[in-house]
Amino acid sequence: MFKKIKKHRLSLLLLAMVAMLSVYYVLMPQDGPLAPVGGDGDTNTRYQDFAEMRLLILDERNKEVALYEAKITEATVSLNDIEEYILEIETISTLTEKEVYLESIIVGLGFTDTLVYLDEENVLNVSLLTDSFTKEEYVEIAIIAKEEFGKDTIVNLNTIKLSS
């Protein structure tokens, strides 16, 4: 039972490391070999905003996981409650993995960067950094999102122009 918790904690830790590396990438000097496409300060700020938002979401979820783990270790907790807490931890981990997976798919479609997160009302918020966007691309992203998060999920897509 506790091995499952450690397994999910590891996946959240690895996700946190990926987020921190993305912050490091955003804050790198612009003349480096891995400078973001576009390279201007405004674009760099947008990359940084996405990275900061990812870290906030991840931090919030890590706090929830820590709360459930603390409840599990209480002496008075029942076995049914422990199972429920473990399921909640698994749900949080799975949600984070799905969001990161969808982000990677969208970036793979040719978009510069994206931020994906599911809120409490089952609305999937997708923000894209791009200079051009078509209805066909929206439909493609919405189909992929609904396949990953379920048909009842509402996809809220927000595009942010790279060049202002």
Secondary structure, DSSP 8 states (H G I E B T S, - for coil): -HHHHHHHHHHHHHHHHHHHHHHHHHHS-TTSTT--TT--HHHHHHHHHHHHHHHHHHHHHHHHHHHHHHHHH-TT--HHHHHHHHHHHHHHHHHHHHHHHHHHHHHHTT-SEEEEEE-TTSEEEEEEEES---HHHHHHHHHHHHHHH-TT-EEEEEEEES--
